[in-house]
């Protein structure tokens, strides 16, 4: 037996920390999105998706305590694909498939829906919204010629027109069947992302501070934990990070940052020509990724889990709660 349970907290217990892009596919459960002050006409309005049939759903709005058919609004004129509604900041996204080909629509500031326009010759088979900060949309798109990688695109303020930001970002399948794109949005600094890009057979970590307009490799530490020199010259050698986070904010991943500690990032990673699962150490930066320091020595078989940063870590790196 299936049931839909209402929770007026809308997940507010989950901290808005840095996150890896995790796309969850949930069946039979349509979680509502709450209204945003200044955008929605009525306070207490919720946005939700209702299932009509196996392949059809509707995007409706209504008051949380009075969600009857007579009081429902229908902002999108027609059916949408199940599990495709995303309401994030000032944007609303839906997907409509025609003859097996998806078309993605966006509404900015609760205006009319418009098809999202990717560059010419882009043929998307999947699109996932990553970020909507600062009136720009960052989306991960898997094209028809891709199987395990995604391309990153960034929009204009309307959310309609997109330009390519980074190609071939790696992805993997999570334990719950969710797709995980190796893109990490750093908490506390707008427009800062880390991404693992596949080039030929190698995976390398890149960083951007301007929402994907410019990317660069990470400079490795000049010395290891014992004070010995590390010979690592860009672009042949750099620091690479594992960008796995847990879907549960109270369990450990491999990278952590916090809104309350801007500029501090702790992550598991390796130094060399590419990302590896051997010679893994723990690294920390306190200047938003410009310089890094090794804080735990090599372990030849283990990728260290990193717990979410606790309050107060901005002042002292040794207060970081690193779980092994």
TORLUMLO-855955 format. One line per 2 residues: their letters; for each residue x, y, z of C-alpha. Coordinates in nm, 4 decimals, padded with zeros to 6 digits, m for minus. Example, Ala and Ser with C-alpha at 12.3 -4.5 7.8 and 13.67 -1.06 7.14 Angstrom:
REM residues 2
as = 01.2300,m00.4500,00.7800  01.3670,m00.1060,00.7140
REM end
This chain:
REM residues 324
xx = 00.0000,00.0000,00.0000  00.1253,00.3436,m00.0955
xx = 00.0565,00.6700,00.0835  00.1554,01.0334,00.0483
xx = 00.2456,01.2070,00.3705  00.2515,01.5849,00.4138
xx = 00.5426,01.7498,00.5927  00.5158,02.1240,00.6327
xx = 00.8874,02.1548,00.7146  00.9779,02.0815,00.3483
xx = 01.3102,01.9319,00.4513  01.4336,02.2413,00.6320
xx = 01.6347,02.0161,00.8663  01.8861,01.9475,00.5876
xx = 02.1744,02.1951,00.6001  02.2437,02.3939,00.2799
xx = 02.6066,02.2861,00.2633  02.8229,02.2193,m00.0375
xx = 02.7007,01.9211,m00.2281  02.7794,01.6838,m00.5031
xx = 02.5222,01.6697,m00.7805  02.2911,01.3835,m00.6849
xx = 01.9884,01.3068,m00.9015  01.7311,01.0946,m00.7234
xx = 01.4630,00.9000,m00.9083  01.1762,00.8399,m00.6638
xx = 00.8762,00.6331,m00.7693  00.5194,00.6849,m00.6429
xx = 00.6247,00.9782,m00.4220  00.5828,01.3387,m00.5338
xx = 00.7302,01.5746,m00.2777  00.5870,01.9295,m00.2770
xx = 00.7897,02.2470,m00.3219  00.6965,02.5386,m00.0976
xx = 00.6226,02.8925,m00.2138  00.8909,03.1603,m00.2350
xx = 00.8086,03.5037,m00.0966  00.8078,03.7730,m00.3637
xx = 00.7546,03.5242,m00.6474  00.4375,03.3322,m00.5661
xx = 00.1166,03.5326,m00.5513  m00.0104,03.3672,m00.2340
xx = 00.1742,03.2765,00.0873  00.1502,02.9096,00.1789
xx = 00.1241,02.8021,m00.1845  00.2834,02.4678,m00.2732
xx = 00.4008,02.3343,m00.6087  00.3569,01.9648,m00.6714
xx = 00.3369,01.6988,m00.9366  00.0330,01.4699,m00.9512
xx = 00.0379,01.1392,m01.1363  m00.2262,01.0897,m01.4053
xx = m00.1031,00.7660,m01.5626  00.2170,00.5660,m01.5899
xx = 00.3694,00.8137,m01.8353  00.1814,01.1342,m01.7593
xx = 00.1673,01.3828,m01.4742  00.0408,01.7345,m01.4073
xx = 00.2142,02.0315,m01.2476  m00.0321,02.1925,m01.0060
xx = m00.0260,02.4569,m00.7330  m00.2533,02.4911,m00.4313
xx = m00.2698,02.5986,m00.0676  m00.1162,02.3393,00.1630
xx = m00.4217,02.3132,00.3881  m00.6805,02.3358,00.1077
xx = m00.5487,02.1350,m00.1869  m00.8740,02.0306,m00.3539
xx = m00.9413,02.0022,m00.7274  m01.1431,02.3233,m00.7178
xx = m00.8514,02.5166,m00.5666  m00.5678,02.3815,m00.7803
xx = m00.3843,02.5973,m01.0315  m00.2204,02.4527,m01.3442
xx = 00.0767,02.6741,m01.4400  00.1901,02.4437,m01.7228
xx = m00.0629,02.3909,m02.0046  m00.0538,02.0157,m02.0534
xx = 00.0941,01.6927,m01.9260  00.4540,01.6592,m01.8106
xx = 00.6810,01.3577,m01.7677  00.6581,01.1948,m01.4230
xx = 00.9281,01.2981,m01.1716  01.0373,01.5931,m01.3849
xx = 00.9097,01.8923,m01.1839  01.1829,02.1020,m01.0197
xx = 01.1058,02.4289,m00.8376  01.4272,02.6012,m00.7316
xx = 01.4628,02.9678,m00.6366  01.2970,03.1770,m00.9072
xx = 01.2920,02.8958,m01.1655  01.0486,02.6131,m01.2401
xx = 01.1511,02.3253,m01.4715  00.9461,02.0487,m01.6354
xx = 01.0116,01.7877,m01.9021  00.7800,01.6758,m02.1821
xx = 00.8731,01.3824,m02.4061  00.7433,01.3597,m02.7618
xx = 00.8151,01.0494,m02.9695  01.0764,00.9469,m02.7137
xx = 01.2662,01.2761,m02.7313  01.2638,01.5003,m02.4222
xx = 01.1937,01.8729,m02.4384  01.2850,02.0782,m02.1302
xx = 01.0842,02.3853,m02.0295  01.1708,02.6625,m01.7840
xx = 00.9730,02.9390,m01.6181  01.1616,03.2322,m01.4625
xx = 00.9938,03.4416,m01.1921  00.6760,03.2324,m01.2358
xx = 00.6335,03.3617,m01.5923  00.5234,03.1538,m01.8933
xx = 00.7122,02.8336,m01.9749  00.9655,02.8435,m02.2583
xx = 01.1687,02.5570,m02.4094  01.5280,02.5605,m02.2850
xx = 01.7640,02.6348,m02.5735  02.0965,02.4511,m02.5720
xx = 02.3622,02.5224,m02.8367  02.2946,02.4027,m03.1898
xx = 02.3565,02.0315,m03.2528  02.3200,01.9484,m02.8822
xx = 02.1005,01.6375,m02.8504  02.0207,01.5822,m02.4812
xx = 01.8837,01.2560,m02.3481  01.9031,01.3669,m01.9825
xx = 01.9192,01.7075,m01.8146  01.9614,01.7733,m01.4442
xx = 01.9494,02.1118,m01.2725  02.2557,02.1551,m01.0497
xx = 02.2377,02.5144,m00.9268  02.0208,02.8264,m00.9613
xx = 02.2252,03.0733,m00.7559  02.2700,03.4354,m00.8622
xx = 02.0013,03.4208,m01.1337  02.1861,03.1639,m01.3433
xx = 02.1111,02.7971,m01.4045  02.3873,02.5360,m01.4043
xx = 02.2676,02.2156,m01.5721  02.4307,01.8774,m01.6337
xx = 02.3345,01.7371,m01.9737  02.4002,01.3881,m02.1035
xx = 02.3964,01.3842,m02.4812  02.3151,01.0913,m02.7085
xx = 02.6816,01.0053,m02.7640  02.7584,00.9952,m02.3886
xx = 02.7103,00.7069,m02.1459  02.9095,00.7789,m01.8294
xx = 02.9816,01.1512,m01.8639  02.7835,01.4769,m01.8672
xx = 02.8445,01.8226,m02.0123  02.7885,02.1305,m01.7969
xx = 02.5925,02.4261,m01.9325  02.5281,02.7701,m01.7804
xx = 02.2258,02.9871,m01.8650  02.1480,03.3550,m01.8981
xx = 01.9220,03.5150,m01.6356  01.6064,03.3906,m01.8109
xx = 01.7167,03.0275,m01.7767  01.6370,02.9807,m02.1463
xx = 01.9681,03.0217,m02.3333  02.2706,02.8060,m02.2431
xx = 02.6408,02.7986,m02.3197  02.8820,02.5099,m02.2702
xx = 03.0915,02.5384,m01.9510  03.2741,02.2022,m01.9218
xx = 03.2660,01.8771,m02.1179  03.2833,01.5146,m02.0044
xx = 03.2275,01.5396,m01.6297  03.2290,01.1850,m01.4931
xx = 02.9285,01.0235,m01.3243  02.8479,00.7043,m01.1379
xx = 02.5492,00.5089,m01.0138  02.4699,00.5346,m00.6432
xx = 02.3581,00.2525,m00.4174  01.9925,00.3610,m00.4426
xx = 01.9952,00.3810,m00.8215  02.0574,00.7555,m00.8241
xx = 02.2924,00.9165,m01.0750  02.5817,01.1034,m00.9165
xx = 02.7665,01.3603,m01.1267  03.1186,01.4451,m01.0060
xx = 03.0431,01.8147,m00.9633  03.0726,01.9733,m00.6190
xx = 02.9233,02.3133,m00.5374  03.1346,02.4695,m00.2641
xx = 02.9354,02.6123,00.0270  02.9870,02.9742,00.1260
xx = 03.1319,03.1019,m00.2044  02.8921,03.1723,m00.4906
xx = 02.9930,03.0421,m00.8316  03.2653,02.8081,m00.7010
xx = 03.2568,02.4483,m00.8228  03.4914,02.1493,m00.8345
xx = 03.4484,01.8948,m01.1145  03.6130,01.5727,m01.2249
xx = 03.6587,01.5786,m01.6011  03.7470,01.2768,m01.8129
xx = 04.0085,01.3339,m02.0809  04.0963,01.0266,m02.2845
xx = 04.1328,00.7632,m02.0109  04.2310,01.0001,m01.7301
xx = 04.0117,01.1794,m01.4733  04.1367,01.5172,m01.3471
xx = 03.9921,01.7659,m01.0949  03.9220,02.1226,m01.2095
xx = 03.8045,02.4301,m01.0200  03.6042,02.7362,m01.1258
xx = 03.5282,03.0577,m00.9373  03.2979,03.2145,m01.1973
xx = 03.0306,02.9508,m01.2522  03.2152,02.7620,m01.5234
xx = 03.3484,03.0431,m01.7415  03.7094,02.9535,m01.6546
xx = 03.8482,02.6267,m01.5173  04.1936,02.5325,m01.3932
xx = 04.3722,02.2373,m01.2350  04.4460,02.2354,m00.8610
xx = 04.7993,02.3184,m00.7530  04.9320,02.0346,m00.5358
xx = 05.0942,02.1124,m00.1973  05.4642,02.1947,m00.2126
xx = 05.5386,01.9729,00.0890  05.3902,01.6589,00.2399
xx = 05.2870,01.6000,00.6004  05.6476,01.5266,00.7036
xx = 05.7819,01.8452,00.5455  05.9423,01.6739,00.2478
xx = 05.9224,01.8504,m00.0894  05.6618,01.7354,m00.3424
xx = 05.7703,01.7703,m00.7048  05.4446,01.8314,m00.8931
xx = 05.4466,02.0725,m01.1884  05.1294,02.1895,m01.3665
xx = 04.9814,02.0843,m01.6030  05.1540,01.7439,m01.5952
xx = 05.0890,01.6903,m01.2252  04.8196,01.8341,m00.9970
xx = 04.5933,01.7612,m00.6998  04.2824,01.5535,m00.7710
xx = 03.9889,01.5094,m00.5328  03.7197,01.2494,m00.4762
xx = 03.3930,01.4437,m00.4893  03.1601,01.1856,m00.3380
xx = 02.9093,01.3130,m00.0835  02.6434,01.1213,00.0996
xx = 02.2750,01.1736,00.0142  02.2258,01.1806,00.3919
xx = 02.3693,01.5079,00.5313  02.4491,01.3386,00.8635
xx = 02.6779,01.0706,00.7224  03.0256,01.0978,00.5750
xx = 03.1335,01.1600,00.2182  03.4793,01.2341,00.0763
xx = 03.4574,01.6148,00.0661  03.3073,01.8772,00.2960
xx = 03.2529,02.2533,00.3138  03.0126,02.4793,00.5028
xx = 02.8337,02.8109,00.4619  02.9594,02.9120,00.8073
xx = 03.3237,02.8441,00.7107  03.3697,03.0010,00.3648
xx = 03.6956,02.9110,00.1962  03.7602,02.5945,00.3979
xx = 03.7334,02.2628,00.2124  03.8474,01.9211,00.3351
xx = 03.8668,01.6311,00.0902  04.0261,01.2961,00.0128
xx = 04.2416,01.2928,m00.2956  04.5675,01.2074,m00.4677
xx = 04.8596,01.3860,m00.6320  04.9719,01.2966,m00.9820
xx = 04.8664,01.3008,m01.3441  04.5142,01.1733,m01.2686
xx = 04.2676,01.0850,m00.9909  04.3368,00.7449,m00.8359
xx = 04.2042,00.5283,m00.5542  04.5581,00.4508,m00.4358
xx = 04.7996,00.6810,m00.2531  04.4980,00.8632,m00.1114
xx = 04.5488,01.1381,00.1477  04.3341,01.4025,00.3147
xx = 04.3888,01.7648,00.2096  04.2624,02.0999,00.3372
xx = 04.2414,02.4482,00.1895  04.1579,02.7603,00.3870
xx = 04.1814,03.0044,00.0929  03.9091,02.8655,m00.1359
xx = 04.1248,02.6182,m00.3234  04.4211,02.8382,m00.4146
xx = 04.6612,02.6451,m00.1901  04.6257,02.3034,m00.0267
xx = 04.7920,02.1283,00.2654  04.8147,01.7569,00.3384
xx = 04.6726,01.6764,00.6829  04.6649,01.2967,00.6732
xx = 04.9283,01.0725,00.5189  04.8889,00.8183,00.2432
xx = 04.6780,00.5089,00.2783  04.7281,00.2781,m00.0171
xx = 04.3824,00.1206,m00.0159  04.1398,00.3612,00.1457
xx = 03.9449,00.6679,00.0362  03.8936,00.8605,00.3585
xx = 03.5380,00.9582,00.4526  03.4970,01.3200,00.5625
xx = 03.2190,01.4199,00.7995  03.0292,01.7484,00.7537
xx = 03.2217,02.0364,00.9094  03.1028,02.1247,01.2547
xx = 03.0385,02.4847,01.3686  03.3598,02.6602,01.4668
xx = 03.5864,02.5003,01.2077  03.6568,02.8322,01.0379
xx = 03.9031,02.9299,01.3088  04.1026,02.6124,01.3507
xx = 04.1608,02.3346,01.0934  04.2496,02.0855,01.3661
xx = 03.8914,02.1093,01.4882  03.7732,01.9328,01.1734
xx = 03.6024,01.6055,01.2517  03.7698,01.3597,01.0147
xx = 03.6315,01.0100,01.0511  03.8337,00.7094,00.9418
REM end
